[in-house]
Amino acid sequence: MSQHQPPRQSLAALLRSPAPSPVAAPAADDVPASTPQPVQEEPARADTAAPQPLPDSADNAPAATAPAASDAAPTFLRQGPPGPQMARWQWLLAAGLAALLVLQVVLADRSRLASDPAHRPWLENLCGVLRCRLPTWQEPEAFNMLQRSVLPVPGQPGTLQVEASFRNDARWRQALPLIELTLSTADGQVSGQRIFAPAEYLGSDAPAWLEPGQSAQASFQLVEPAPAAEAFHFRFR
């Protein structure tokens, strides 16, 4: 029994019939050829547009992300703010405190320092600024005896008149000295000794001190000790 076969189409009929196409193809064929397609306009605008520079925000992107990176780091790895300015002020403060301490020590010990000729000049300048006082310079050896005499007072037996002039040869003014007078016999034995204050040999109106190069005249009387003195010696104290 022969099987039924479908009739074969001729080659001409196959060529005349349209080829099968996907479902979306007719929609594309329905679009008129003269209508501009949006897909073709985008490249045209891209070709005519001038190249634009990158926005500034792109340059600042690393700086903007830096705080986030530092915040994400552990606390002991984070860098603190720069401190050279604080360090300089700390040094200035420490130097000021040290200078103030030295100044206090100098002022507290100025009496001893002022007795040294090497320190007294700058101490006088310092006290001139700070209005502090220095003790009067004391250098008895700098008093130079210019003239002296010990003579009996006429009409007053056993009374001696003492006259002496001296000058301050120190670099600074000095308080009037004490005068020590020693009387001795011909064989060198001390027959009498006494110390006279400025009020005794200059009177109550005696100045408080002598300026450098200034001289003073001492004059006083004393009772001659027994036995009679043959020599006398002056000493400034």
Rosetta constraint file for C-alpha pairs under 8 A:
AtomPair CA 9 CA 13 HARMONIC 6.32 0.50
AtomPair CA 9 CA 14 HARMONIC 6.88 0.50
AtomPair CA 10 CA 14 HARMONIC 6.55 0.50
AtomPair CA 11 CA 15 HARMONIC 6.38 0.50
AtomPair CA 12 CA 16 HARMONIC 6.31 0.50
AtomPair CA 13 CA 17 HARMONIC 6.32 0.50
AtomPair CA 21 CA 25 HARMONIC 6.40 0.50
AtomPair CA 22 CA 26 HARMONIC 7.97 0.50
AtomPair CA 23 CA 27 HARMONIC 7.99 0.50
AtomPair CA 24 CA 28 HARMONIC 6.69 0.50
AtomPair CA 25 CA 29 HARMONIC 6.24 0.50
AtomPair CA 26 CA 30 HARMONIC 6.04 0.50
AtomPair CA 27 CA 31 HARMONIC 6.84 0.50
AtomPair CA 31 CA 35 HARMONIC 7.38 0.50
AtomPair CA 36 CA 40 HARMONIC 7.43 0.50
AtomPair CA 36 CA 41 HARMONIC 7.78 0.50
AtomPair CA 37 CA 41 HARMONIC 6.89 0.50
AtomPair CA 38 CA 42 HARMONIC 6.78 0.50
AtomPair CA 39 CA 43 HARMONIC 7.80 0.50
AtomPair CA 40 CA 44 HARMONIC 7.15 0.50
AtomPair CA 41 CA 45 HARMONIC 6.53 0.50
AtomPair CA 42 CA 46 HARMONIC 6.26 0.50
AtomPair CA 43 CA 47 HARMONIC 6.15 0.50
AtomPair CA 44 CA 48 HARMONIC 6.48 0.50
AtomPair CA 45 CA 49 HARMONIC 6.12 0.50
AtomPair CA 54 CA 58 HARMONIC 6.73 0.50
AtomPair CA 55 CA 59 HARMONIC 7.53 0.50
AtomPair CA 56 CA 60 HARMONIC 6.51 0.50
AtomPair CA 57 CA 61 HARMONIC 5.95 0.50
AtomPair CA 60 CA 64 HARMONIC 6.10 0.50
AtomPair CA 61 CA 65 HARMONIC 6.21 0.50
AtomPair CA 62 CA 66 HARMONIC 6.07 0.50
AtomPair CA 63 CA 67 HARMONIC 7.55 0.50
AtomPair CA 64 CA 68 HARMONIC 7.73 0.50
AtomPair CA 65 CA 69 HARMONIC 6.34 0.50
AtomPair CA 66 CA 70 HARMONIC 6.24 0.50
AtomPair CA 67 CA 71 HARMONIC 5.95 0.50
AtomPair CA 68 CA 72 HARMONIC 6.09 0.50
AtomPair CA 69 CA 73 HARMONIC 6.40 0.50
AtomPair CA 70 CA 78 HARMONIC 6.36 0.50
AtomPair CA 71 CA 78 HARMONIC 7.90 0.50
AtomPair CA 73 CA 77 HARMONIC 6.41 0.50
AtomPair CA 73 CA 78 HARMONIC 6.40 0.50
AtomPair CA 74 CA 78 HARMONIC 6.52 0.50
AtomPair CA 83 CA 87 HARMONIC 6.18 0.50
AtomPair CA 84 CA 88 HARMONIC 6.25 0.50
AtomPair CA 85 CA 89 HARMONIC 6.50 0.50
AtomPair CA 86 CA 90 HARMONIC 6.17 0.50
AtomPair CA 87 CA 91 HARMONIC 6.30 0.50
AtomPair CA 88 CA 92 HARMONIC 6.29 0.50
AtomPair CA 89 CA 93 HARMONIC 6.06 0.50
AtomPair CA 90 CA 94 HARMONIC 6.11 0.50
AtomPair CA 91 CA 95 HARMONIC 6.07 0.50
AtomPair CA 92 CA 96 HARMONIC 6.11 0.50
AtomPair CA 93 CA 97 HARMONIC 6.22 0.50
AtomPair CA 94 CA 98 HARMONIC 6.14 0.50
AtomPair CA 95 CA 99 HARMONIC 6.13 0.50
AtomPair CA 96 CA 100 HARMONIC 6.16 0.50
AtomPair CA 97 CA 101 HARMONIC 6.18 0.50
AtomPair CA 98 CA 102 HARMONIC 6.25 0.50
AtomPair CA 99 CA 103 HARMONIC 6.12 0.50
AtomPair CA 100 CA 104 HARMONIC 6.24 0.50
AtomPair CA 101 CA 105 HARMONIC 6.32 0.50
AtomPair CA 102 CA 106 HARMONIC 6.17 0.50
AtomPair CA 103 CA 107 HARMONIC 6.16 0.50
AtomPair CA 104 CA 108 HARMONIC 6.08 0.50
AtomPair CA 105 CA 109 HARMONIC 6.19 0.50
AtomPair CA 106 CA 110 HARMONIC 5.60 0.50
AtomPair CA 106 CA 113 HARMONIC 7.94 0.50
AtomPair CA 109 CA 113 HARMONIC 6.34 0.50
AtomPair CA 110 CA 114 HARMONIC 5.65 0.50
AtomPair CA 110 CA 123 HARMONIC 7.55 0.50
AtomPair CA 110 CA 134 HARMONIC 7.02 0.50
AtomPair CA 111 CA 115 HARMONIC 6.67 0.50
AtomPair CA 111 CA 134 HARMONIC 6.43 0.50
AtomPair CA 111 CA 135 HARMONIC 6.12 0.50
AtomPair CA 112 CA 116 HARMONIC 7.33 0.50
AtomPair CA 113 CA 119 HARMONIC 6.03 0.50
AtomPair CA 113 CA 120 HARMONIC 6.83 0.50
AtomPair CA 114 CA 119 HARMONIC 6.13 0.50
AtomPair CA 114 CA 120 HARMONIC 4.63 0.50
AtomPair CA 114 CA 123 HARMONIC 6.80 0.50
AtomPair CA 114 CA 134 HARMONIC 6.79 0.50
AtomPair CA 114 CA 135 HARMONIC 7.24 0.50
AtomPair CA 114 CA 137 HARMONIC 7.69 0.50
AtomPair CA 115 CA 119 HARMONIC 7.87 0.50
AtomPair CA 115 CA 120 HARMONIC 6.88 0.50
AtomPair CA 115 CA 137 HARMONIC 6.66 0.50
AtomPair CA 115 CA 138 HARMONIC 7.44 0.50
AtomPair CA 116 CA 120 HARMONIC 6.11 0.50
AtomPair CA 117 CA 121 HARMONIC 7.40 0.50
AtomPair CA 119 CA 123 HARMONIC 6.22 0.50
AtomPair CA 120 CA 124 HARMONIC 6.04 0.50
AtomPair CA 121 CA 125 HARMONIC 6.54 0.50
AtomPair CA 122 CA 126 HARMONIC 6.09 0.50
AtomPair CA 123 CA 127 HARMONIC 6.05 0.50
AtomPair CA 124 CA 128 HARMONIC 6.01 0.50
AtomPair CA 124 CA 134 HARMONIC 7.33 0.50
AtomPair CA 125 CA 129 HARMONIC 6.57 0.50
AtomPair CA 126 CA 130 HARMONIC 6.19 0.50
AtomPair CA 127 CA 131 HARMONIC 5.11 0.50
AtomPair CA 127 CA 132 HARMONIC 4.63 0.50
AtomPair CA 127 CA 133 HARMONIC 6.37 0.50
AtomPair CA 127 CA 134 HARMONIC 7.51 0.50
AtomPair CA 128 CA 132 HARMONIC 6.90 0.50
AtomPair CA 136 CA 173 HARMONIC 7.21 0.50
AtomPair CA 136 CA 174 HARMONIC 5.95 0.50
AtomPair CA 136 CA 175 HARMONIC 6.48 0.50
AtomPair CA 137 CA 172 HARMONIC 6.41 0.50
AtomPair CA 137 CA 173 HARMONIC 6.37 0.50
AtomPair CA 137 CA 174 HARMONIC 5.14 0.50
AtomPair CA 137 CA 175 HARMONIC 7.25 0.50
AtomPair CA 138 CA 174 HARMONIC 5.84 0.50
AtomPair CA 138 CA 175 HARMONIC 7.03 0.50
AtomPair CA 139 CA 143 HARMONIC 7.64 0.50
AtomPair CA 139 CA 170 HARMONIC 7.08 0.50
AtomPair CA 139 CA 174 HARMONIC 7.37 0.50
AtomPair CA 140 CA 177 HARMONIC 6.80 0.50
AtomPair CA 140 CA 236 HARMONIC 5.69 0.50
AtomPair CA 140 CA 237 HARMONIC 5.67 0.50
AtomPair CA 141 CA 236 HARMONIC 7.23 0.50
AtomPair CA 142 CA 168 HARMONIC 6.12 0.50
AtomPair CA 142 CA 169 HARMONIC 5.16 0.50
AtomPair CA 142 CA 170 HARMONIC 5.17 0.50
AtomPair CA 143 CA 166 HARMONIC 6.42 0.50
AtomPair CA 143 CA 167 HARMONIC 5.52 0.50
AtomPair CA 143 CA 168 HARMONIC 4.72 0.50
AtomPair CA 143 CA 169 HARMONIC 5.89 0.50
AtomPair CA 143 CA 170 HARMONIC 7.38 0.50
AtomPair CA 143 CA 236 HARMONIC 7.22 0.50
AtomPair CA 144 CA 166 HARMONIC 5.36 0.50
AtomPair CA 144 CA 167 HARMONIC 5.24 0.50
AtomPair CA 144 CA 168 HARMONIC 6.50 0.50
AtomPair CA 144 CA 169 HARMONIC 6.74 0.50
AtomPair CA 145 CA 164 HARMONIC 7.37 0.50
AtomPair CA 145 CA 165 HARMONIC 6.14 0.50
AtomPair CA 145 CA 166 HARMONIC 4.29 0.50
AtomPair CA 145 CA 167 HARMONIC 6.64 0.50
AtomPair CA 146 CA 164 HARMONIC 7.42 0.50
AtomPair CA 146 CA 165 HARMONIC 5.39 0.50
AtomPair CA 146 CA 166 HARMONIC 5.07 0.50
AtomPair CA 146 CA 167 HARMONIC 7.08 0.50
AtomPair CA 147 CA 163 HARMONIC 7.78 0.50
AtomPair CA 147 CA 164 HARMONIC 5.37 0.50
AtomPair CA 147 CA 165 HARMONIC 5.19 0.50
AtomPair CA 147 CA 166 HARMONIC 7.09 0.50
AtomPair CA 148 CA 162 HARMONIC 7.48 0.50
AtomPair CA 148 CA 163 HARMONIC 5.45 0.50
AtomPair CA 148 CA 164 HARMONIC 4.09 0.50
AtomPair CA 148 CA 165 HARMONIC 6.50 0.50
AtomPair CA 149 CA 161 HARMONIC 7.93 0.50
AtomPair CA 149 CA 162 HARMONIC 5.76 0.50
AtomPair CA 149 CA 163 HARMONIC 5.20 0.50
AtomPair CA 149 CA 164 HARMONIC 6.41 0.50
AtomPair CA 150 CA 160 HARMONIC 6.30 0.50
AtomPair CA 150 CA 161 HARMONIC 5.62 0.50
AtomPair CA 150 CA 162 HARMONIC 4.54 0.50
AtomPair CA 150 CA 163 HARMONIC 6.53 0.50
AtomPair CA 150 CA 232 HARMONIC 7.75 0.50
AtomPair CA 151 CA 160 HARMONIC 5.39 0.50
AtomPair CA 151 CA 161 HARMONIC 5.24 0.50
AtomPair CA 151 CA 162 HARMONIC 6.63 0.50
AtomPair CA 152 CA 156 HARMONIC 7.69 0.50
AtomPair CA 152 CA 157 HARMONIC 7.39 0.50
AtomPair CA 152 CA 158 HARMONIC 7.22 0.50
AtomPair CA 152 CA 159 HARMONIC 5.81 0.50
AtomPair CA 152 CA 160 HARMONIC 4.38 0.50
AtomPair CA 152 CA 161 HARMONIC 5.96 0.50
AtomPair CA 153 CA 157 HARMONIC 7.08 0.50
AtomPair CA 153 CA 159 HARMONIC 5.65 0.50
AtomPair CA 153 CA 160 HARMONIC 5.51 0.50
AtomPair CA 153 CA 161 HARMONIC 5.84 0.50
AtomPair CA 158 CA 223 HARMONIC 5.75 0.50
AtomPair CA 158 CA 224 HARMONIC 4.99 0.50
AtomPair CA 158 CA 225 HARMONIC 7.64 0.50
AtomPair CA 159 CA 221 HARMONIC 6.81 0.50
AtomPair CA 159 CA 222 HARMONIC 5.81 0.50
AtomPair CA 159 CA 223 HARMONIC 4.61 0.50
AtomPair CA 159 CA 224 HARMONIC 5.54 0.50
AtomPair CA 160 CA 221 HARMONIC 5.51 0.50
AtomPair CA 160 CA 222 HARMONIC 5.35 0.50
AtomPair CA 160 CA 223 HARMONIC 6.10 0.50
AtomPair CA 160 CA 224 HARMONIC 6.09 0.50
AtomPair CA 161 CA 219 HARMONIC 7.50 0.50
AtomPair CA 161 CA 220 HARMONIC 6.10 0.50
AtomPair CA 161 CA 221 HARMONIC 4.57 0.50
AtomPair CA 161 CA 222 HARMONIC 6.75 0.50
AtomPair CA 162 CA 218 HARMONIC 7.81 0.50
AtomPair CA 162 CA 219 HARMONIC 5.68 0.50
AtomPair CA 162 CA 220 HARMONIC 5.38 0.50
AtomPair CA 162 CA 221 HARMONIC 5.81 0.50
AtomPair CA 162 CA 222 HARMONIC 7.69 0.50
AtomPair CA 163 CA 217 HARMONIC 7.45 0.50
AtomPair CA 163 CA 218 HARMONIC 5.75 0.50
AtomPair CA 163 CA 219 HARMONIC 4.69 0.50
AtomPair CA 163 CA 220 HARMONIC 6.87 0.50
AtomPair CA 164 CA 217 HARMONIC 5.90 0.50
AtomPair CA 164 CA 218 HARMONIC 5.02 0.50
AtomPair CA 164 CA 219 HARMONIC 6.53 0.50
AtomPair CA 165 CA 215 HARMONIC 6.98 0.50
AtomPair CA 165 CA 216 HARMONIC 5.66 0.50
AtomPair CA 165 CA 217 HARMONIC 4.35 0.50
AtomPair CA 165 CA 218 HARMONIC 5.92 0.50
AtomPair CA 166 CA 215 HARMONIC 5.46 0.50
AtomPair CA 166 CA 216 HARMONIC 5.65 0.50
AtomPair CA 166 CA 217 HARMONIC 6.70 0.50
AtomPair CA 167 CA 213 HARMONIC 6.18 0.50
AtomPair CA 167 CA 214 HARMONIC 5.63 0.50
AtomPair CA 167 CA 215 HARMONIC 3.94 0.50
AtomPair CA 167 CA 216 HARMONIC 6.39 0.50
AtomPair CA 168 CA 173 HARMONIC 7.55 0.50
AtomPair CA 168 CA 174 HARMONIC 7.35 0.50
AtomPair CA 168 CA 210 HARMONIC 6.41 0.50
AtomPair CA 168 CA 211 HARMONIC 6.85 0.50
AtomPair CA 168 CA 212 HARMONIC 5.43 0.50
AtomPair CA 168 CA 213 HARMONIC 5.26 0.50
AtomPair CA 168 CA 214 HARMONIC 5.70 0.50
AtomPair CA 168 CA 215 HARMONIC 6.22 0.50
AtomPair CA 169 CA 212 HARMONIC 5.74 0.50
AtomPair CA 169 CA 213 HARMONIC 5.46 0.50
AtomPair CA 169 CA 214 HARMONIC 7.97 0.50
AtomPair CA 170 CA 174 HARMONIC 7.72 0.50
AtomPair CA 170 CA 212 HARMONIC 5.75 0.50
AtomPair CA 170 CA 213 HARMONIC 7.65 0.50
AtomPair CA 171 CA 212 HARMONIC 5.93 0.50
AtomPair CA 172 CA 211 HARMONIC 6.65 0.50
AtomPair CA 172 CA 212 HARMONIC 5.58 0.50
AtomPair CA 173 CA 209 HARMONIC 6.48 0.50
AtomPair CA 173 CA 210 HARMONIC 5.38 0.50
AtomPair CA 173 CA 211 HARMONIC 4.11 0.50
AtomPair CA 173 CA 212 HARMONIC 5.27 0.50
AtomPair CA 174 CA 209 HARMONIC 5.17 0.50
AtomPair CA 174 CA 210 HARMONIC 5.35 0.50
AtomPair CA 174 CA 211 HARMONIC 6.56 0.50
AtomPair CA 174 CA 212 HARMONIC 7.80 0.50
AtomPair CA 175 CA 208 HARMONIC 5.84 0.50
AtomPair CA 175 CA 209 HARMONIC 3.87 0.50
AtomPair CA 175 CA 210 HARMONIC 6.18 0.50
AtomPair CA 176 CA 198 HARMONIC 6.28 0.50
AtomPair CA 176 CA 207 HARMONIC 7.70 0.50
AtomPair CA 176 CA 208 HARMONIC 6.46 0.50
AtomPair CA 176 CA 209 HARMONIC 5.08 0.50
AtomPair CA 176 CA 210 HARMONIC 6.41 0.50
AtomPair CA 177 CA 197 HARMONIC 7.43 0.50
AtomPair CA 177 CA 198 HARMONIC 6.83 0.50
AtomPair CA 177 CA 236 HARMONIC 5.97 0.50
AtomPair CA 177 CA 237 HARMONIC 5.65 0.50
AtomPair CA 178 CA 195 HARMONIC 6.61 0.50
AtomPair CA 178 CA 196 HARMONIC 5.79 0.50
AtomPair CA 178 CA 197 HARMONIC 5.06 0.50
AtomPair CA 178 CA 198 HARMONIC 6.40 0.50
AtomPair CA 178 CA 236 HARMONIC 5.72 0.50
AtomPair CA 178 CA 237 HARMONIC 4.92 0.50
AtomPair CA 179 CA 195 HARMONIC 5.59 0.50
AtomPair CA 179 CA 196 HARMONIC 5.18 0.50
AtomPair CA 179 CA 197 HARMONIC 6.71 0.50
AtomPair CA 179 CA 198 HARMONIC 7.99 0.50
AtomPair CA 179 CA 234 HARMONIC 6.76 0.50
AtomPair CA 179 CA 235 HARMONIC 5.83 0.50
AtomPair CA 179 CA 236 HARMONIC 4.88 0.50
AtomPair CA 179 CA 237 HARMONIC 6.22 0.50
AtomPair CA 180 CA 193 HARMONIC 7.29 0.50
AtomPair CA 180 CA 194 HARMONIC 5.80 0.50
AtomPair CA 180 CA 195 HARMONIC 4.27 0.50
AtomPair CA 180 CA 196 HARMONIC 6.29 0.50
AtomPair CA 180 CA 234 HARMONIC 5.72 0.50
AtomPair CA 180 CA 235 HARMONIC 5.00 0.50
AtomPair CA 180 CA 236 HARMONIC 6.18 0.50
AtomPair CA 180 CA 237 HARMONIC 7.05 0.50
AtomPair CA 181 CA 193 HARMONIC 5.69 0.50
AtomPair CA 181 CA 194 HARMONIC 5.48 0.50
AtomPair CA 181 CA 195 HARMONIC 6.27 0.50
AtomPair CA 181 CA 196 HARMONIC 7.87 0.50
AtomPair CA 181 CA 232 HARMONIC 6.91 0.50
AtomPair CA 181 CA 233 HARMONIC 5.73 0.50
AtomPair CA 181 CA 234 HARMONIC 4.85 0.50
AtomPair CA 181 CA 235 HARMONIC 6.58 0.50
AtomPair CA 182 CA 190 HARMONIC 7.11 0.50
AtomPair CA 182 CA 191 HARMONIC 7.87 0.50
AtomPair CA 182 CA 192 HARMONIC 5.92 0.50
AtomPair CA 182 CA 193 HARMONIC 4.32 0.50
AtomPair CA 182 CA 194 HARMONIC 6.61 0.50
AtomPair CA 182 CA 232 HARMONIC 5.51 0.50
AtomPair CA 182 CA 233 HARMONIC 5.08 0.50
AtomPair CA 182 CA 234 HARMONIC 6.58 0.50
AtomPair CA 183 CA 190 HARMONIC 5.89 0.50
AtomPair CA 183 CA 191 HARMONIC 5.56 0.50
AtomPair CA 183 CA 192 HARMONIC 5.04 0.50
AtomPair CA 183 CA 193 HARMONIC 6.08 0.50
AtomPair CA 183 CA 229 HARMONIC 5.80 0.50
AtomPair CA 183 CA 230 HARMONIC 7.45 0.50
AtomPair CA 183 CA 231 HARMONIC 5.77 0.50
AtomPair CA 183 CA 232 HARMONIC 4.40 0.50
AtomPair CA 183 CA 233 HARMONIC 6.52 0.50
AtomPair CA 184 CA 188 HARMONIC 5.62 0.50
AtomPair CA 184 CA 189 HARMONIC 5.25 0.50
AtomPair CA 184 CA 190 HARMONIC 4.12 0.50
AtomPair CA 184 CA 191 HARMONIC 4.90 0.50
AtomPair CA 184 CA 192 HARMONIC 6.79 0.50
AtomPair CA 184 CA 229 HARMONIC 5.30 0.50
AtomPair CA 184 CA 230 HARMONIC 6.13 0.50
AtomPair CA 184 CA 231 HARMONIC 5.22 0.50
AtomPair CA 184 CA 232 HARMONIC 6.14 0.50
AtomPair CA 185 CA 189 HARMONIC 5.25 0.50
AtomPair CA 185 CA 190 HARMONIC 6.38 0.50
AtomPair CA 185 CA 191 HARMONIC 6.29 0.50
AtomPair CA 185 CA 227 HARMONIC 7.39 0.50
AtomPair CA 185 CA 228 HARMONIC 6.82 0.50
AtomPair CA 185 CA 229 HARMONIC 4.82 0.50
AtomPair CA 185 CA 230 HARMONIC 4.97 0.50
AtomPair CA 185 CA 231 HARMONIC 6.32 0.50
AtomPair CA 186 CA 229 HARMONIC 7.31 0.50
AtomPair CA 186 CA 230 HARMONIC 5.36 0.50
AtomPair CA 186 CA 231 HARMONIC 7.00 0.50
AtomPair CA 191 CA 225 HARMONIC 6.40 0.50
AtomPair CA 191 CA 226 HARMONIC 6.91 0.50
AtomPair CA 191 CA 227 HARMONIC 6.85 0.50
AtomPair CA 191 CA 228 HARMONIC 7.83 0.50
AtomPair CA 191 CA 229 HARMONIC 6.57 0.50
AtomPair CA 192 CA 225 HARMONIC 6.20 0.50
AtomPair CA 196 CA 200 HARMONIC 5.97 0.50
AtomPair CA 196 CA 201 HARMONIC 6.65 0.50
AtomPair CA 197 CA 201 HARMONIC 6.68 0.50
AtomPair CA 198 CA 202 HARMONIC 5.61 0.50
AtomPair CA 198 CA 203 HARMONIC 7.15 0.50
AtomPair CA 198 CA 206 HARMONIC 6.73 0.50
AtomPair CA 199 CA 203 HARMONIC 4.61 0.50
AtomPair CA 199 CA 204 HARMONIC 5.11 0.50
AtomPair CA 199 CA 205 HARMONIC 7.59 0.50
AtomPair CA 199 CA 206 HARMONIC 6.29 0.50
AtomPair CA 200 CA 204 HARMONIC 7.72 0.50
AtomPair CA 200 CA 220 HARMONIC 7.10 0.50
AtomPair CA 201 CA 218 HARMONIC 4.93 0.50
AtomPair CA 201 CA 219 HARMONIC 5.20 0.50
AtomPair CA 201 CA 220 HARMONIC 5.37 0.50
AtomPair CA 202 CA 206 HARMONIC 5.43 0.50
AtomPair CA 202 CA 217 HARMONIC 7.22 0.50
AtomPair CA 202 CA 218 HARMONIC 5.64 0.50
AtomPair CA 202 CA 219 HARMONIC 6.64 0.50
AtomPair CA 210 CA 214 HARMONIC 5.74 0.50
AtomPair CA 210 CA 215 HARMONIC 7.13 0.50
AtomPair CA 210 CA 216 HARMONIC 7.95 0.50
AtomPair CA 224 CA 228 HARMONIC 6.87 0.50
AtomPair CA 224 CA 229 HARMONIC 7.33 0.50
AtomPair CA 225 CA 229 HARMONIC 7.19 0.50
